[in-house]
């Protein structure tokens, strides 16, 4: 691999939260959504307000809603300038 290249993955939290809300009834509260997906309403609230979601909760939500985890990560490749 070329040492001047750097590869990172960026999580698309906005799209993930959109898909969570899309998979649930329109008027569902975070408490109702949390009960459906298996995480607490406070976890969803923190995530909805910009706090990073822990990976186990992310996987639990993906499993409950049949979402593909890899769809929420974007590969970014850039060249290091020295």
Chimera marker file (.cmm) of the C-alpha trace (Angstrom):
<marker_set name="trace">
<marker id="1" x="0.000" y="0.000" z="0.000" r="1" g="1" b="0" radius="0.5"/>
<marker id="2" x="1.172" y="3.491" z="-0.733" r="1" g="1" b="0" radius="0.5"/>
<marker id="3" x="2.345" y="5.147" z="2.514" r="1" g="1" b="0" radius="0.5"/>
<marker id="4" x="1.223" y="8.540" z="1.284" r="1" g="1" b="0" radius="0.5"/>
<marker id="5" x="-2.438" y="7.458" z="1.155" r="1" g="1" b="0" radius="0.5"/>
<marker id="6" x="-4.687" y="7.537" z="4.177" r="1" g="1" b="0" radius="0.5"/>
<marker id="7" x="-8.053" y="5.778" z="4.346" r="1" g="1" b="0" radius="0.5"/>
<marker id="8" x="-10.737" y="6.747" z="6.831" r="1" g="1" b="0" radius="0.5"/>
<marker id="9" x="-14.385" y="5.847" z="7.286" r="1" g="1" b="0" radius="0.5"/>
<marker id="10" x="-16.977" y="8.439" z="8.176" r="1" g="1" b="0" radius="0.5"/>
<marker id="11" x="-20.283" y="7.484" z="9.827" r="1" g="1" b="0" radius="0.5"/>
<marker id="12" x="-23.403" y="9.073" z="8.340" r="1" g="1" b="0" radius="0.5"/>
<marker id="13" x="-25.414" y="9.623" z="11.534" r="1" g="1" b="0" radius="0.5"/>
<marker id="14" x="-28.053" y="11.783" z="9.859" r="1" g="1" b="0" radius="0.5"/>
<marker id="15" x="-28.946" y="9.092" z="7.326" r="1" g="1" b="0" radius="0.5"/>
<marker id="16" x="-28.969" y="6.419" z="10.040" r="1" g="1" b="0" radius="0.5"/>
<marker id="17" x="-31.380" y="8.389" z="12.241" r="1" g="1" b="0" radius="0.5"/>
<marker id="18" x="-33.528" y="9.124" z="9.192" r="1" g="1" b="0" radius="0.5"/>
<marker id="19" x="-33.800" y="5.391" z="8.467" r="1" g="1" b="0" radius="0.5"/>
<marker id="20" x="-34.646" y="4.648" z="12.105" r="1" g="1" b="0" radius="0.5"/>
<marker id="21" x="-37.496" y="7.165" z="12.008" r="1" g="1" b="0" radius="0.5"/>
<marker id="22" x="-38.595" y="5.980" z="8.565" r="1" g="1" b="0" radius="0.5"/>
<marker id="23" x="-38.903" y="2.380" z="9.805" r="1" g="1" b="0" radius="0.5"/>
<marker id="24" x="-41.203" y="3.388" z="12.664" r="1" g="1" b="0" radius="0.5"/>
<marker id="25" x="-44.685" y="4.923" z="12.713" r="1" g="1" b="0" radius="0.5"/>
<marker id="26" x="-44.636" y="8.628" z="11.896" r="1" g="1" b="0" radius="0.5"/>
<marker id="27" x="-45.850" y="9.792" z="15.301" r="1" g="1" b="0" radius="0.5"/>
<marker id="28" x="-43.730" y="7.347" z="17.338" r="1" g="1" b="0" radius="0.5"/>
<marker id="29" x="-41.893" y="8.807" z="20.310" r="1" g="1" b="0" radius="0.5"/>
<marker id="30" x="-38.246" y="8.004" z="21.019" r="1" g="1" b="0" radius="0.5"/>
<marker id="31" x="-39.479" y="5.821" z="23.878" r="1" g="1" b="0" radius="0.5"/>
<marker id="32" x="-41.651" y="3.810" z="21.477" r="1" g="1" b="0" radius="0.5"/>
<marker id="33" x="-38.876" y="3.581" z="18.917" r="1" g="1" b="0" radius="0.5"/>
<marker id="34" x="-36.409" y="2.527" z="21.617" r="1" g="1" b="0" radius="0.5"/>
<marker id="35" x="-38.751" y="-0.222" z="22.799" r="1" g="1" b="0" radius="0.5"/>
<marker id="36" x="-39.073" y="-1.470" z="19.230" r="1" g="1" b="0" radius="0.5"/>
<marker id="37" x="-35.353" y="-1.507" z="18.483" r="1" g="1" b="0" radius="0.5"/>
<marker id="38" x="-34.061" y="-2.621" z="21.872" r="1" g="1" b="0" radius="0.5"/>
<marker id="39" x="-32.243" y="0.471" z="23.154" r="1" g="1" b="0" radius="0.5"/>
<marker id="40" x="-33.283" y="3.125" z="25.641" r="1" g="1" b="0" radius="0.5"/>
<marker id="41" x="-35.057" y="6.322" z="24.649" r="1" g="1" b="0" radius="0.5"/>
<marker id="42" x="-32.231" y="8.273" z="26.291" r="1" g="1" b="0" radius="0.5"/>
<marker id="43" x="-29.685" y="6.541" z="24.025" r="1" g="1" b="0" radius="0.5"/>
<marker id="44" x="-31.729" y="7.529" z="20.963" r="1" g="1" b="0" radius="0.5"/>
<marker id="45" x="-32.204" y="11.054" z="22.283" r="1" g="1" b="0" radius="0.5"/>
<marker id="46" x="-28.473" y="11.548" z="22.857" r="1" g="1" b="0" radius="0.5"/>
<marker id="47" x="-27.738" y="10.185" z="19.390" r="1" g="1" b="0" radius="0.5"/>
<marker id="48" x="-30.456" y="12.357" z="17.824" r="1" g="1" b="0" radius="0.5"/>
<marker id="49" x="-28.853" y="15.387" z="19.507" r="1" g="1" b="0" radius="0.5"/>
<marker id="50" x="-25.375" y="14.701" z="18.133" r="1" g="1" b="0" radius="0.5"/>
<marker id="51" x="-23.735" y="12.389" z="20.672" r="1" g="1" b="0" radius="0.5"/>
<marker id="52" x="-21.897" y="9.426" z="19.170" r="1" g="1" b="0" radius="0.5"/>
<marker id="53" x="-23.801" y="6.160" z="19.299" r="1" g="1" b="0" radius="0.5"/>
<marker id="54" x="-21.895" y="3.238" z="20.798" r="1" g="1" b="0" radius="0.5"/>
<marker id="55" x="-21.218" y="0.386" z="18.390" r="1" g="1" b="0" radius="0.5"/>
<marker id="56" x="-23.215" y="-2.323" z="20.252" r="1" g="1" b="0" radius="0.5"/>
<marker id="57" x="-26.320" y="-0.081" z="20.213" r="1" g="1" b="0" radius="0.5"/>
<marker id="58" x="-25.743" y="0.632" z="16.531" r="1" g="1" b="0" radius="0.5"/>
<marker id="59" x="-25.667" y="-3.098" z="15.776" r="1" g="1" b="0" radius="0.5"/>
<marker id="60" x="-28.754" y="-3.776" z="17.922" r="1" g="1" b="0" radius="0.5"/>
<marker id="61" x="-30.713" y="-1.118" z="16.034" r="1" g="1" b="0" radius="0.5"/>
<marker id="62" x="-29.525" y="-2.393" z="12.649" r="1" g="1" b="0" radius="0.5"/>
<marker id="63" x="-30.575" y="-5.929" z="13.571" r="1" g="1" b="0" radius="0.5"/>
<marker id="64" x="-33.979" y="-4.886" z="14.868" r="1" g="1" b="0" radius="0.5"/>
<marker id="65" x="-34.799" y="-2.836" z="11.770" r="1" g="1" b="0" radius="0.5"/>
<marker id="66" x="-33.023" y="-5.084" z="9.246" r="1" g="1" b="0" radius="0.5"/>
<marker id="67" x="-30.618" y="-2.297" z="8.243" r="1" g="1" b="0" radius="0.5"/>
<marker id="68" x="-27.216" y="-3.047" z="6.715" r="1" g="1" b="0" radius="0.5"/>
<marker id="69" x="-24.504" y="-1.538" z="8.971" r="1" g="1" b="0" radius="0.5"/>
<marker id="70" x="-22.063" y="-0.929" z="6.128" r="1" g="1" b="0" radius="0.5"/>
<marker id="71" x="-24.509" y="1.406" z="4.381" r="1" g="1" b="0" radius="0.5"/>
<marker id="72" x="-23.797" y="4.095" z="6.970" r="1" g="1" b="0" radius="0.5"/>
<marker id="73" x="-20.032" y="4.343" z="6.490" r="1" g="1" b="0" radius="0.5"/>
<marker id="74" x="-18.371" y="6.293" z="3.717" r="1" g="1" b="0" radius="0.5"/>
<marker id="75" x="-14.800" y="5.460" z="2.736" r="1" g="1" b="0" radius="0.5"/>
<marker id="76" x="-12.598" y="8.503" z="2.381" r="1" g="1" b="0" radius="0.5"/>
<marker id="77" x="-9.154" y="8.203" z="0.796" r="1" g="1" b="0" radius="0.5"/>
<marker id="78" x="-6.789" y="11.112" z="0.752" r="1" g="1" b="0" radius="0.5"/>
<marker id="79" x="-3.133" y="11.708" z="0.076" r="1" g="1" b="0" radius="0.5"/>
<marker id="80" x="-0.805" y="12.855" z="2.818" r="1" g="1" b="0" radius="0.5"/>
<marker id="81" x="1.343" y="15.806" z="1.945" r="1" g="1" b="0" radius="0.5"/>
<marker id="82" x="4.715" y="15.796" z="3.661" r="1" g="1" b="0" radius="0.5"/>
<link id1="1" id2="2" r="1" g="1" b="0" radius="0.2"/>
<link id1="2" id2="3" r="1" g="1" b="0" radius="0.2"/>
<link id1="3" id2="4" r="1" g="1" b="0" radius="0.2"/>
<link id1="4" id2="5" r="1" g="1" b="0" radius="0.2"/>
<link id1="5" id2="6" r="1" g="1" b="0" radius="0.2"/>
<link id1="6" id2="7" r="1" g="1" b="0" radius="0.2"/>
<link id1="7" id2="8" r="1" g="1" b="0" radius="0.2"/>
<link id1="8" id2="9" r="1" g="1" b="0" radius="0.2"/>
<link id1="9" id2="10" r="1" g="1" b="0" radius="0.2"/>
<link id1="10" id2="11" r="1" g="1" b="0" radius="0.2"/>
<link id1="11" id2="12" r="1" g="1" b="0" radius="0.2"/>
<link id1="12" id2="13" r="1" g="1" b="0" radius="0.2"/>
<link id1="13" id2="14" r="1" g="1" b="0" radius="0.2"/>
<link id1="14" id2="15" r="1" g="1" b="0" radius="0.2"/>
<link id1="15" id2="16" r="1" g="1" b="0" radius="0.2"/>
<link id1="16" id2="17" r="1" g="1" b="0" radius="0.2"/>
<link id1="17" id2="18" r="1" g="1" b="0" radius="0.2"/>
<link id1="18" id2="19" r="1" g="1" b="0" radius="0.2"/>
<link id1="19" id2="20" r="1" g="1" b="0" radius="0.2"/>
<link id1="20" id2="21" r="1" g="1" b="0" radius="0.2"/>
<link id1="21" id2="22" r="1" g="1" b="0" radius="0.2"/>
<link id1="22" id2="23" r="1" g="1" b="0" radius="0.2"/>
<link id1="23" id2="24" r="1" g="1" b="0" radius="0.2"/>
<link id1="24" id2="25" r="1" g="1" b="0" radius="0.2"/>
<link id1="25" id2="26" r="1" g="1" b="0" radius="0.2"/>
<link id1="26" id2="27" r="1" g="1" b="0" radius="0.2"/>
<link id1="27" id2="28" r="1" g="1" b="0" radius="0.2"/>
<link id1="28" id2="29" r="1" g="1" b="0" radius="0.2"/>
<link id1="29" id2="30" r="1" g="1" b="0" radius="0.2"/>
<link id1="30" id2="31" r="1" g="1" b="0" radius="0.2"/>
<link id1="31" id2="32" r="1" g="1" b="0" radius="0.2"/>
<link id1="32" id2="33" r="1" g="1" b="0" radius="0.2"/>
<link id1="33" id2="34" r="1" g="1" b="0" radius="0.2"/>
<link id1="34" id2="35" r="1" g="1" b="0" radius="0.2"/>
<link id1="35" id2="36" r="1" g="1" b="0" radius="0.2"/>
<link id1="36" id2="37" r="1" g="1" b="0" radius="0.2"/>
<link id1="37" id2="38" r="1" g="1" b="0" radius="0.2"/>
<link id1="38" id2="39" r="1" g="1" b="0" radius="0.2"/>
<link id1="39" id2="40" r="1" g="1" b="0" radius="0.2"/>
<link id1="40" id2="41" r="1" g="1" b="0" radius="0.2"/>
<link id1="41" id2="42" r="1" g="1" b="0" radius="0.2"/>
<link id1="42" id2="43" r="1" g="1" b="0" radius="0.2"/>
<link id1="43" id2="44" r="1" g="1" b="0" radius="0.2"/>
<link id1="44" id2="45" r="1" g="1" b="0" radius="0.2"/>
<link id1="45" id2="46" r="1" g="1" b="0" radius="0.2"/>
<link id1="46" id2="47" r="1" g="1" b="0" radius="0.2"/>
<link id1="47" id2="48" r="1" g="1" b="0" radius="0.2"/>
<link id1="48" id2="49" r="1" g="1" b="0" radius="0.2"/>
<link id1="49" id2="50" r="1" g="1" b="0" radius="0.2"/>
<link id1="50" id2="51" r="1" g="1" b="0" radius="0.2"/>
<link id1="51" id2="52" r="1" g="1" b="0" radius="0.2"/>
<link id1="52" id2="53" r="1" g="1" b="0" radius="0.2"/>
<link id1="53" id2="54" r="1" g="1" b="0" radius="0.2"/>
<link id1="54" id2="55" r="1" g="1" b="0" radius="0.2"/>
<link id1="55" id2="56" r="1" g="1" b="0" radius="0.2"/>
<link id1="56" id2="57" r="1" g="1" b="0" radius="0.2"/>
<link id1="57" id2="58" r="1" g="1" b="0" radius="0.2"/>
<link id1="58" id2="59" r="1" g="1" b="0" radius="0.2"/>
<link id1="59" id2="60" r="1" g="1" b="0" radius="0.2"/>
<link id1="60" id2="61" r="1" g="1" b="0" radius="0.2"/>
<link id1="61" id2="62" r="1" g="1" b="0" radius="0.2"/>
<link id1="62" id2="63" r="1" g="1" b="0" radius="0.2"/>
<link id1="63" id2="64" r="1" g="1" b="0" radius="0.2"/>
<link id1="64" id2="65" r="1" g="1" b="0" radius="0.2"/>
<link id1="65" id2="66" r="1" g="1" b="0" radius="0.2"/>
<link id1="66" id2="67" r="1" g="1" b="0" radius="0.2"/>
<link id1="67" id2="68" r="1" g="1" b="0" radius="0.2"/>
<link id1="68" id2="69" r="1" g="1" b="0" radius="0.2"/>
<link id1="69" id2="70" r="1" g="1" b="0" radius="0.2"/>
<link id1="70" id2="71" r="1" g="1" b="0" radius="0.2"/>
<link id1="71" id2="72" r="1" g="1" b="0" radius="0.2"/>
<link id1="72" id2="73" r="1" g="1" b="0" radius="0.2"/>
<link id1="73" id2="74" r="1" g="1" b="0" radius="0.2"/>
<link id1="74" id2="75" r="1" g="1" b="0" radius="0.2"/>
<link id1="75" id2="76" r="1" g="1" b="0" radius="0.2"/>
<link id1="76" id2="77" r="1" g="1" b="0" radius="0.2"/>
<link id1="77" id2="78" r="1" g="1" b="0" radius="0.2"/>
<link id1="78" id2="79" r="1" g="1" b="0" radius="0.2"/>
<link id1="79" id2="80" r="1" g="1" b="0" radius="0.2"/>
<link id1="80" id2="81" r="1" g="1" b="0" radius="0.2"/>
<link id1="81" id2="82" r="1" g="1" b="0" radius="0.2"/>
</marker_set>
